[in-house]
Amino acid sequence: MVEIGAGTGLNVARYPDGIDELVLAEPEPAMRRIIERRLRRHDRVARIIDAPAERLPLADDSVDTVVSTLVLCTVADPERALREIARVLCPDGQLLFIEHVRATSRFLAACQDFFFLPWYRFAGGGCCNRPTMELMRACGLP
Ligand SMILES: C[S@@+](CC[C@H](N)C(=O)[O-])C[C@H]1O[C@@H](n2cnc3c(N)ncnc32)[C@H](O)[C@@H]1O
């Protein structure tokens, strides 16, 4: 199992026991240090790697589950990140995600466009209006 953009490792406590290998990918050094502390606190074992979602140092078809929570709105190149996820996932693998996505309602999508810049600044580079679901489908992810 691989989590991209693991941040401070908030999800660590939610993972079940018995995972073959847990890989936490996080490009920010300060976040990786917090993850290390959290792993110790929860007595969990994981491999922390310095990697952006756009360049995962993992073999093709090698991962059964990729987890992404509030990351795809932040990555510099979401299409490339999704292609990487599709590349490393094995054929019956799964992507579990909680992400901001573009609203299907035209009115709400227009609101997301209107608030893009203030939200981007407030959320440290988070894009509230990305068509993440459409990008997922275009990259072959269900
Ligand atoms: C809003 S935080 C979410 C953290 C965590 N997933 C959570 O749910 O608590 C976004 C995270 O994405 C990371 N991030 C930014 N650019 C990234 C990239 N290109 N690839 C992977 N992670 C990235 C940030 O360092 C940050 O840890």
The ligand as a Tripos MOL2 file, in Angstrom:
@<TRIPOS>MOLECULE
LIG
   27    29     1     0     0
SMALL
NO_CHARGES

@<TRIPOS>ATOM
      1 C1         -3.3130   19.2310    2.2600 C.3       1 LIG1
      2 S1         -1.8780   18.2260    2.5900 S.3       1 LIG1
      3 C2         -2.6400   16.6440    2.8770 C.3       1 LIG1
      4 C3         -1.7890   15.7610    3.7120 C.3       1 LIG1
      5 C4         -2.3670   14.3610    4.0080 C.3       1 LIG1
      6 N1         -2.6080   13.6290    2.7870 N.3       1 LIG1
      7 C5         -3.6040   14.4330    4.8370 C.2       1 LIG1
      8 O1         -4.6990   14.1000    4.3320 O.co2     1 LIG1
      9 O2         -3.5140   14.8390    6.0070 O.co2     1 LIG1
     10 C6         -1.1480   18.0840    0.9790 C.3       1 LIG1
     11 C7          0.1350   17.2880    0.9870 C.3       1 LIG1
     12 O3          0.5690   17.0880   -0.3600 O.3       1 LIG1
     13 C8          1.9700   17.2140   -0.3720 C.3       1 LIG1
     14 N2          2.3890   17.5080   -1.7420 N.ar      1 LIG1
     15 C9          2.5790   18.6960   -2.3620 C.ar      1 LIG1
     16 N3          2.9930   18.5190   -3.6110 N.ar      1 LIG1
     17 C10         3.0750   17.1840   -3.8070 C.ar      1 LIG1
     18 C11         3.4510   16.3600   -4.8910 C.ar      1 LIG1
     19 N4          3.8070   16.8880   -6.0600 N.pl3     1 LIG1
     20 N5          3.4360   15.0250   -4.7180 N.ar      1 LIG1
     21 C12         3.0410   14.4690   -3.5480 C.ar      1 LIG1
     22 N6          2.6750   15.2020   -2.4810 N.ar      1 LIG1
     23 C13         2.6910   16.5370   -2.6130 C.ar      1 LIG1
     24 C14         2.2690   18.3250    0.5970 C.3       1 LIG1
     25 O4          3.6220   18.3160    1.0240 O.3       1 LIG1
     26 C15         1.2980   17.9710    1.7110 C.3       1 LIG1
     27 O5          1.8750   17.0740    2.5990 O.3       1 LIG1
@<TRIPOS>BOND
     1     1     2 1
     2     2     3 1
     3     2    10 1
     4     3     4 1
     5     4     5 1
     6     5     6 1
     7     5     7 1
     8     7     8 2
     9     7     9 1
    10    10    11 1
    11    11    12 1
    12    11    26 1
    13    12    13 1
    14    13    14 1
    15    13    24 1
    16    14    15 ar
    17    14    23 ar
    18    15    16 ar
    19    16    17 ar
    20    17    18 ar
    21    17    23 ar
    22    18    19 1
    23    18    20 ar
    24    20    21 ar
    25    21    22 ar
    26    22    23 ar
    27    24    25 1
    28    24    26 1
    29    26    27 1
@<TRIPOS>SUBSTRUCTURE
     1 LIG1         1 GROUP 0 **** ****
